[in-house]
Structure formats: structure tokens, C-alpha cells
């Protein structure tokens, strides 16, 4: 396979033609056997494969002497060799709801292998078939091709990694060979770490973005190898020669259910849930007595609306007396509680301090049970908002714009902040924790944990060294005394932090420590997961008020409702799943009517706190605040409505062929505005004043026939 070759040629100042050539070619082979079947209730597919890949990359800069038919140049050659021998089996048991993955480990004499080598040479080449050039007239000892090198003693071999694990039965080896680079101890590690630092990344990058770009930076270095020195890198992984593990088997089970035993209060009609995960990893040796086993049990109990949450997990390494491995266990338990729900969504509270409080404990050691584990770690934590952050918020552009929108004629009837970008950013900022406190207690720390803590202390001291302050209280803090307290206060628009460390030895403060990475804090109120779906373009929304429309494709235009029912958002398909209409109302800006699954639901507001609801033209009893009402046809749920303050949220789902439920539409309404969030399947099949939802913001203003319409005529164009 030829990945591509580029040739760029131009004359030089001397008049001689010059050229740059770059190309890469790969040859590969795949040998494999695919099997499928059913074994002990396990429906499986297996793939036994052996992959070989060989690649050569070349970069050449050359210039020509036409009268002598000779070219001179600098050539960098890079070769890559990879070998991947594996057997992979993936299976699923429908009766046990269990997923199983088996992966073989290559034998020591047939390892998983990756080798790369690069070298640069200068050359002279003639136009005949041999290509050799006689340079003896000018340089009796010169050859037509010369590899750039520091001499026969310059190439070195440096072992980077040589790890043999008795427990995991593996051998991982990596080295630099035939290498003339500076391979001082730690230089390669330091260079790798620098690839993940933000100094050469974009301003809009996040923590995950730093990691992704760091990986690409490292891969690009080895792919292009922008160095003149010759050097090779190898990596191989296989079974170990002692206590080898031939295969790793991973099986997992997942279960979810309502937590009926929970005493946590239900919020907005939502249930408390319980999620359970069981993971088992079996490292298979040459006989059953040589197997090594690991189990992980996770139980997560998120309370209604995520206000009170519990997380426990237990990791167990089984003993193996044949190899002298003792049983080891780690038990983790955490509880936290977020602020209670306010009076409604998008209700700004800048007068009270909001916080999430919790505690966690971890028990670890050579034991088979949590109670007998020797090591103990206990942490109390609190993450809270600050008065300083509120003062800084008052000067930010989105707060000022939000307050202007709140006082506008378009939003003045709403009891709360407008549903706009500026107000959403204001809510996000106002509910961001900027004070973080941890009180930590370490008991019976094992030597290994003490070593880890000592390294953590060193990193803390290195990071705080430029800021000044007394670092002596950190010396030996986690080994001489089990107590240590941390406090971090973010300020100056999250560009600086005040750090405080306290132990029985004393307290040391490090004020105004400048942040070199963007601040990512704990959100206490706004659902960050839902916001992430919008940011990733996985879902889209339309917002209509009495003054404007924000379409599905994110364009905005002025809008004025009429006295007829106008289609705001509809699934325009042979079998439509929903349609949402609004019209002008006397008491409030908007009345709403929606059709879902052949049923009609209508909202007629009398005031911001009094909205009459009818279902298929029959009156619906007033829905209490912070509660949910389900609407059914027989035993089948059509949709549900949650009331939270003045806002009503209608959600509808559809059931697939195998019983899976998918989102149909969500409608958020309070008489001042309506927001419609359709399911992803509606994209490209949408119509109404919210546009056609095709990803193009320039063609949203069309009528029922698809013809362009002026913004001031959109309401009439989509009248029912």
C-alpha cells in the first residue's frame, strides 16, 4: 500500500533545479481464523490472527547538475516493523446478562513486537541504472553514499523498560538501539511529559484535549522522526519465562434497578436508583493451580436528581499459595450530598453559599475482607461557592447581558432567568465551587503506600516552590503524622489560587499561585452532562419566545406569535412522532399545544403561576410543584410531565424492537417560552418555525412548501 508520495520541484538561486520528495509505503499480511458458536449458553465470536506490518518512509532534498546527469541530496530513511499475534474471543450470555472477553498473550519466542529505526545520509547519484558516482578525483576516500554518524562508537543501546511480572506472568521490554540521540537518564521521560503540557496547545483546549494532543505529538515524533541522528526504538510484550500467563479472561455483569430500600426523598417525581457492576479477570497459567484471579464489585446508588449519592467498590486479588501470592483487598466507600433543589430551574441565588459535602474511606491490605484490612484512609471534603466569586461574576459580560435580557419585554413575564446563552453561563458560573477543602487521615500506612505518599509530597513541594511559603510542614507529613488538611481557594477569575496546607506541625499558606492550566471545577447545580451533549452536537434544541426564535441549526431571528396555532417543531415524516404548536395568549405571551402518539396535550396560562392543562380536551388536575404525572393509554406510558416551579417539562420516549427505549421529544414550557429538544432521529426530518434541522443555518426560513420566507411572516407561514 502506497500511502502517498509528494514531489515539489523548483529552480534555486544558482539556477540548478531542486526538489523535495516525501513518500511512505506499507506491505502487510494478515493470517486469521474466525469462529462462531454457542458454548454453555455463551454466544461467541473468536478471531485467531497473526498480523505483520512493514513500512518505509523516505524524505529527500536534492539538487541536480543536468550537464553531468548527477544529483546530490540528503535522505532520511525510516522503517517500521510490527507484529501482532493474538486470539480474541468475545461472547455474551443473554440468560446471565454477562459479557466475556478472552485475550491470549503471545509466547516469549513469538512476542507482540514493534520496531522503528531512522537514519540520515548524504548521497550523490548518477542517471545510469547503477546510480554510483565516482568522487575520487576530488575526495579519494569518499563514497557516493555516506550515513551521518558520530563514528563507530557513537551508537548506543539504552534499555527503557524491562519488566517481568511474577503475578501477571508477563514480560514487557523496550529499548533504544543503534541510537546516537542524547539518552541521559530521564530525558526521554521529561520529553514525554512535556508533550502533555499546555504551553504549545490551543487556548480553547481542555484537560482531555491536552491528553489527546500529547499522544498525537508523541506519535508524530516517532512517525516523522525530525532528527538527523540515527536511532532505533523497539518494544515487545509476551508471556514471562517464569509463571507465564497464556490467556486473560475478562467477564462482566451489569444490573440496574430502582432502589426500593432507599430512604432518600424523591425529587421531581424521580426515583432513587441502584447500579451494580461485577467484573472478574482470570489470568490463566499453564495449569489451573497457576491461575491468578481478580474481582471487582461496584455499587452506585445515585439519589433522585443526583442530590444524595453513595458509591462503594471492592477490589480483590485472590491468593495463590503455589507462587506465594497473598490475598489483597481494597475497599472504597463514598457519600456526598449536593444542595437541595431551589424554587425552580434557572432561578439565580447569589445570596447563599452552596456546597457539596461528603466523606470517603478506603481500607486496604493483605486480607480477604474489608474489616481485617490493615491500612485505612479517611477523608472529609467540602466544595463550596464563595462570596468573592459572586463579586467577580457581577463584572462579567454574560451576567450583564443576562440582566438586560431579564428586564426585556420578551422575558419580563418569566419568573426566573431567561433561557438564553448568557443566562445559562451566569447560572453555571454562580453555581461553580471555588473553595475546596479536604481533611485527610492516614492510619497504619503500609510501606508501599508510604512510598507513594512520599512521592506525592515531593510533587506538591516542587509545584509550590516558586510561590514561596513554608514547605517544612509538608516534610514527612504523611509518614510522621497521619493528618493533613488542604484548602484551595480560586480567585481572580479563576486565574489564581490560594493554597493552604495544615498538619499538626503547623499551617503554611501560598497565596496568589498563578494557574498554568484552565480551571475545571465542581458544578453544584447545573447538569454538566446534559450541557456536554449539546456541546458535542449529539442533541439540539429550539427556543421560541414572543420576540425571537433560536432554530435547531442555531440561527436566531425576530418573531411575533399570532392568534392561530403555529407549528414550532414537528417530526415531518411518513409516521410523525410529535408536533408542537404555540399561539399568542392574552394573559401570558404563549399558549402551547402538542400532539404525541395521536394524543393532544394543551397548556393555557392564566398567569405565570397558574396554567390550565387539558389532555385530549379533558381537564387535568393541577400538578403539584416538584412532582411528576404520567399520562398513559392503558398500561402504556405516552409521556410524563414534571412541574418544577413555573416550568413544565414534558418528556416522551419510544420503545424499540428489543424493548430498548429511545428519546422521542422533550418540551420545556412556562408561558413565556417553549424549548423543544427532539430525538436524534428527527434530524433531517424536521419542519416548523424552528427550521429544517439539517445542519445548515442558512436555509431555516422557509414555508410549508420549502420556499424562502421573511422572518416577520414565519408565524403565518406555519399556521395550522
N, C-alpha and C positions, 0 to 999 in steps of 0.2 A: 504494500500500500504506500503510495506517494502522497504524503500529507500536503505537499506543495513546494514549489521552487520559485523563487523570485530572482530576477536579473535586472539590475539597474546599471546602465552604461552612459557615460558622458565624457567629453573631452576635458583634459586638465589644462592648467595654465601653461604647461610645457608643450601642449599640443598633442601629447600622447593620449590615446583613449584609455580610460579607466573603467572598472566595473566592480560592482558588489553582487555577490551571488550567495543566496541562502536557501538551503533545502533540507528536507527531512524525509527519510524513507524507513518503512517498517515492514518486517516479514514476521508472520506469526503462524502458529499452528495450535489447534485445539483438538484433543482426543477426549472423548467422553462417552458415557453410557447413561441414559435416562431410564429410570424405572418408576413405576407407579403401582399402587396396590392398596390392599386393606389388610392390616395385621393387628389382631387383638383389639378391634374397634377403632384403630387409628388409620385414617385415610392419609396416605403419604405419597410424596414425590421425592425421589432421590436423584442426585446428579454426581456421578463419579467422573472427574475431569482432570486433565493434565494440560496446562497452557504454557506455551513457550512464546516469548515476545523478544525480538531483536530489532533495535532501532539504531540508525546512524543519522546524526545531524552534522551539517557542514556549513561554515561561514567562511567566505573567501573575499578578500580585497586584492585586486590585481590590476596591473597596467601592462600595456603591450608595446613592443617595438616592431612595427609592421615590416620594416625593411629586413629584419633578421628573423622574423617569424618566431619570436621569443616573448614569453610573458613572465613577469616577476610578481610574486604575491605573498600574502600572509594568509595561512589557512588554519582554522580551528576545527578539529575533528572531535566529535563526541559520540560515544557508543553507549547503548543501554541494553542490558540483558535482564530479563525477568522470567521466573519460573514459578508457577502456581499449581502445585498438585494438591487436590482436596477431594473429599467425598462429603457432600452436604445432603442431609435429609430433612425435609420439612413435613410435619404431619399435624393433623387436627382431629381430636375426638369430639364428635358432636354430643355424645351422651355425657361425657365428663366436662365438656367445655374447656378442653385442655389443649394447649399448643405446645408442640415438641420440635426442637431443633437439634440436630446432631451434626457435629463438625469433626472431621478427622484431623489429626495432627501429622504432618509429614514425618517420615522416618529420618534418622540422622544422616543417612547416606543419600537421601533424596529430599533436601530441605526446600522450603519456600525461600526463594533467592531473588535478590535484586542487586545488580552491579552496574555502576556507571563509571566511565573514565573519559577524561578530556586531555588533549594535548594540542599545542600550537606550534606550527612550523613555518619557516620561510622557504620559498622554493623558486626555482627557475625552470621553465618548461618550454620545450620546443614544439613546433607544429607537427612533427612526424609522429608515427604510431608509438614509438618508444617513449617519446617525451623528454629524453635526457638532454641536458645542456652541458657542454664542456666548458668549465670555468677555469681550467688550469693555466690559461695564458695570463690571467690576472690574479688568480688565487690558487696556487698549486695544491693546497690542502683542502680546498672547498669541494663540497658535493652539491649536486643540483637540488637536494632537499636536506634541510637541517632542522632538527627538533630543538626548540628553545628550551634550554635546561641550564641549571646552575652547575652541572657537572655530574659525574657518576656517583658521587657521594651525596648529592642533594636530595634525591627521592627518599622518603621515609615512610615507614608504616606505623600508624598510631591506632591502638585499639580504643574505640569509643565505648563499647558495651560488650561485656562478656558475662552474661547472667545465666546461671544454671539453678533452676528452682527445684528443690527436692520435693516440695509439696505439690506443685503444679506439673511436675515431670516435663519441664520444657527447657530448651536451650536457645537463647537469643544472643546473636553475635553481630557486631558491626565494627567496621574499621575504615580508616583512610589508608590507602595503599598507593605505592608509587607516587607519592604526593610531595610537592615542593612548596605547598602553602605553609603559612605560619600556623602551626598546630600546637601552640602553647596550651598548657592545661587550662581549661575553662574558656578559651577564646571562642570555640565553636558554640558552647552553651550560651555565652554572653551575646554572640551574634544572633542566635536563635531567639533569645528573649527580646532583643531589640526589635525584631520583626513584628512583635505584637504591641509595641508602644505606639502612642497616638501621635507622636511628633511628625510623622510623614503620612498621616491619614487625613481624610477629608474632615471638615468641621462638622458635618452632619452625621458622622459615623457614631455608632453605639458600641457598647461592650461586645456584643455578638459580632458587630461589623469589624471591630479590631481583630477579633479572633479569625474571622474568615479571611480578611486581607493579609493577616500574618501568615496563615497557611499558604495562601497564594504566593506571597513574597518568598517563602522558603522553597516552594515547588518551582517557582520561576528561576530561582538561583541555580538549582540543580538541572533544570531543563536547558537553560541558556548558558549557564556557567560563564559569567562575564569576567574571566580571569585568564591571564596568559600562562601562568604556571600549570604544568601538567599535574593531574591529581585524579585519583580513583576513590570511589566510595562503594562499600559492599554492606549488605545486610542479609542475614539469613535466620530463619526460625525453624525449629524442628523439635522432635522428641529429645529428651535428655538421654545420655548413655546410662544413667543410673535412675531407677524407679521411673521409667518412661510412662507418659500418658499417651495412649494411642488415639483416644477419641474423647470429645467433650459433648455431653448430652445436657441440653437445657430444656426444661419443661416449665410451663407457666399456666396458672389458672387465675381467672378474674371473675368477681361476682359483685353485683351492686343491688341494693335493696333499700327500702325505707327503714330508717332506724326507729322502729316502733317502741323501743325501750327508752329512748332518749327523753330526758326531762327538759330539754331546751325548748323555749317557746317558738311556735310557728310564726313566721313573719310574712306578711303579704300573701297569706294562704299557701306558702311554700313549705314543703316537707323537710325534715331532717333526713340526711342520707348516710349510708354506710357503704364504703367501698373496701373490698378485700382483694389482696394480691398474694399469691403463693408462687414462689419461684424456687426451683430446685436445679442445682448444677451438679452433675456427676462426672468426675474425671476418671475415666476407665483405664486401668493399667493392664498389664499382661494377664492378670488373674483377678477374680473377684476380691480376694483379700488385699489386693493392692489398690483398690478403688479409693478415691477421696471424694467426700461429699460436702456440699454447701447448700444451706437452705436460707431463704429469706421470706419472712412473713410481714406484710404491711396491712395495717388497718387505718383507714382515713375516714373520719366522721365529721364532714362539714355540716355545721348547723344551718338552719334556714337563713337564706340570704348571706351565708358566709360570715355571720357575726360571731358565733362561738364555734371553735374548731378544735378537734383532737386528732393527733397523729401519733401512732405507735408503730415501731417496726423492730424486728428481732432478726439478727443475722447469726447463724450457727455454722461453725466449721466442725465437722464430726472428727472424733479421734481415730487414729489408725495405729494400733499397737505394733503392727509389723514394722512400721517405719519410725515409730517413736513420736508420732504427732499427737499432742494433747488436744482435747476439745477446747474450743474457744468460742466466746459468745459476746455479742454487742447488743444491748437493749436500749432503745431510744424512745422517750415519751415527751410529747409537747402539747401544751394547751395555750390557746390565745383567745382574746376577746376584743373585737373591734367596737367602735362607737355604735350606740343604738341608732335606729332609723330616725330621721328627722321628721318634719311635718309634711314633707313631700320631696319629689325629685327636683333637682335644680333649685333648692332652697339654700341660699347662701347664709352661713352663720360665721361671722367674723369676731364674735364676742367671747366665745368659749374655746378653751383648749381641748382638742380632740386627741385621743391616743389609742393605741393598741397595746394591751398588756398581756403578759404571758410568762410561762415558766417551762423549762425543759430540763430533763435529767437523762443521763446516759450511764449505764452500768456495763462494764467490760472486764474481761479477764479469762483465764483458763478455767472454764467451768461449763457445765451443761445447763445451768439455769440462771436466770437473771438475779435471783435472790442471793446466790452464793458467789457472784462475780465480785472480784476484789476492788477494782478501780471504779470511782464514782466522780461524775462531773455534774454540777447543778448550776443552772443559770436562771436568773430572773431578769426580764427585759421589759422596757417600755419605750415605744417610739411615739413621739407626740409632735403636734404643731407648736409654733412659737409666736409670741406677740411681735417679735422682730420681723418675721416673715410676713405678717399681716401688714405692717407698716411699709415694707418693701413692695407688697402687692398693690398698694394704693397708687404707686407711681408707674406701674406697668401699663403698656398701651392697651392690652386686651381688657384690663379692668375698666379703664376709662371708656373704651368703646362699648363695653357691655353695659355700663351705667347709662350711656346715651341711648342705647337700644331699648333698655328697660323703660325709659321715660318717653319713648316714641309712641305715636298714635297706633302703630302696628302692634305693639306689645303691652300697652298700658293696662289692658284688661286682664292680663295674666297675673296670677298670684304666685310669683316666683320669678326667677331669671328667665330671659328668653332662651329658646332652643337655637342658639347661634354658635358659631365657632368661637367668637370672642368670649362668650359667657361660659362655654364649655371649658376653655382654657383657664378662665377665672376660677371655676369650681375645682378644677384639677389642682391648680396652684394653692388654693385656700385649704385644701384637704391633704396636702403633702406633708408627711412627717419630716421635720428638720432637726429634731433633737433625739438622739439615740443613746440609750443607757443600757448597759449590761453589767450585772453583778454576778461574778463567776466564783465558784468554789470547787477546788480540786481536792479529792481525798484519795489516799492510797494509790497515787500515780505509779504506774509500772515504769521500769527503766526505759522501755521503748517510748512511752508517752512523754516521759520527762525529756527525752532527747528531742522529740518533736516540738515540745513546748519551748525548749531552749532555742531551737532554730527559729521558732515564731518570734520569740523575744528579740533575737538578733535582727530579723527583718523589720520589726517595729522600730528598733533603735536606729537602724540605717535610714528608714524613711523619715524619722523625726529629727535626725541630726542637723539638717540645715536650718531648722526653725529655732534652735536654741532650747533652753529649758533644762531642768534637772533630770538626767537619764538614770541616775543612780538608783532610783526607786524601782526601776524595771529590772535591775541586775538581780538575777536569781529569784525573781519574784514568784514564779510558778513552781519553783523547786524548794526554796527556803520557806515559803508561806503558801498555803493553798488559796489565798484570797486575792482577787484582783478585780477592780471596777473600772469600767470605761465609760466615757461620755463624749459624744461628738455633737457639736452644735454648728450647723451650716448657716452661713450668712453671706452678705454682700452679693445678693442674687445668685447664691449657690456657687460662688467662685472662691470662697474661703471657708475654713472650718476651724473652730476652737476645739482642741483635743485635750481631754483631762484623763490622767491615769492615777489611780489611788490604790495603795496597798497598806498593810499595817506599818510599813516603813515611812509613809508619808504620801503627799499628793504633789503631782507635778502637772503644770498647765503649759500648753503650747498654743498660744493664740495666733490668729490670723495666718494659719497654714494654707498656702495657696494650693488649689486643686489643679492637677495637670490632666485630669480626665473628667468628662462630663458627669454631673451629679445625677444619679439614679436612685431615688428614694422610695420609701414605702407609702403607697397611696392608701388613705384611710376610708374613703367614701366612694369615689368614682370607680366603676368597674373597668379596670385596665384591660381585662380580657376582651370585652366587647369592643373597646376602642381599638385594640390590636387587630380585630377582624376588619374594621373599616380601613385602618392604615395599610393592611395587606391587600386591600381591594377584594376581599373574599365576600363581603356583603356591601350593599349600597343602600342609601336612604333618600327619600324625597321629603321636603318640608314645605308645607303651604300655609300661608297666613292670609290676612286680609290685605296685605300690602306687597307680598312677593312670593315667588316660588323658587326653591332650590331643587333642581331636577336630579334625576338618578345619575346623570352623567356630569353632575357638579357644575352646572351653569345656573346663573341667577338672573331673573328678570322681574320687572314690576308686574303686579297682578291685582285685580279688583274683582271680588266674587259678585255674582249676580243672584237673582231670586230663583233661578232654575237650578236643578241638580246637575252639577258639572263633574264629569269623570276626572278625578285626580290621578288615580293609579289603577290600572286594570291589567289582568293577565289576558292578553289578546291572542288566544289560541283556539283551536277547534273545541277543546274541552277546558274552558277557563275555570280557574280555581278560586278567583276572588275578583271583586271590583269595589272601589272606594269612591264615593261621591260626596261633595260638600256644596252648600249654598249659603247665601247671606242670611243672617239671623237678626231679629230685632233687638234682643237683649244682649247677645254676645256676637262677636264677629262671624262665627261659623257654626252651622249645624252639620251633622255627619250622618251618612247612610252607607252601609256596607252590605254586600252580598257575598256569602261564603257557603259553599256546598249547597246552593239552592235555597238558603235561608237569608232573611233580611234582619239586620240589626240597625236601629236608628237612635241617634242621640240628639235631643232638642234641649239646648241650655236655656234655663230661666235666669241664671246668674252664674258667677264663677264657682259658686259652691252648691248649685242646685241644677243638676242635669237630669232630664227625664229620659228613660231608656225604654224602647219597645223592641220586642223580639217577635218577628212575624206578625207585627201590628198589635200584639198583646202587651200590656204594660208589664214592666219588670220591677219587682220590689227594689227599693233603693239599696245599693250595695254599700255596706259599711266601710268606713275608711280602713286602709291597711288589711284588706281581705280580698278573697278571690271567689268568683262564682263561675261554675262550669255550665255550659249550655250543651244539651245532648239531644240526640234523636234516638230514642230507645236507650240502649246501653252504650251507644257510640258517641264519643265526645266530638262536637262540631268545632267549638272554640271555647276559650275561657277569657274572663275579664278580671283584671286586678285593678283595684282602686287604691291609689297612693296619693293622699291629699286631693288636690283638684284634678289630678291626671288619671285617665283611664287607659289601660294598656290591654288591647285585645290581641291574643295570640292564637294562631291556628296551625296545626300540623297535618300532614298527610301520611298515611301508612303504606309502605312499600309491599312488594310481593312476599317477602320473607318476614314480615312483621316489624321491620325497622321503620322508625318514624323520622320524617324529614320536615324541615320548616316550610310552611306554606306562605304565611304573611304575618307580620306584626304591625299593629296600628296603635299609635300613641296620640291621645286627643284630650284637650281640656276646654274647648270652646274658643280659644284664641288661635290655636294652631292644630295641624294634624301632621304627623310624621308617619310615613309608610315605609316599611322595610320588607321587601318581598324575598321569597326564597331564591337561591341562585339559579334555579331552573327557569325563572321568568326572564332572565337576561336575553335580549333579542326578540322577546315576545310580549313587549310592554307597550301600553298606549295611555294617553291622557295628558293632562297639563304638565305632568312630571316628565314628559319626553318619552323617547322610544327605548331607552336603556340599552343602547348598542355600543357604548364606549366612545361615541362621538358627540361632544358637547355642542357642535355647531349646527346640528340638524334637529334640535329638540322642539323648535317652534313650528309645528305642523298641525293640520286639522285631521279629521277622521279619514279624509281621502289621501293623506300624506302630502298635501300641498302646503307651502310656507304660509305662515300667518303672523300678523303683527302681534306683539306681546299684549297690547290692550284688547285684542279680540280673542285671546285664547280661551277665556271663560265661556264665551258664547259658542266658540267653535266646538267645544266638547260638552255642550248641554245635552241632557238626556232626552 
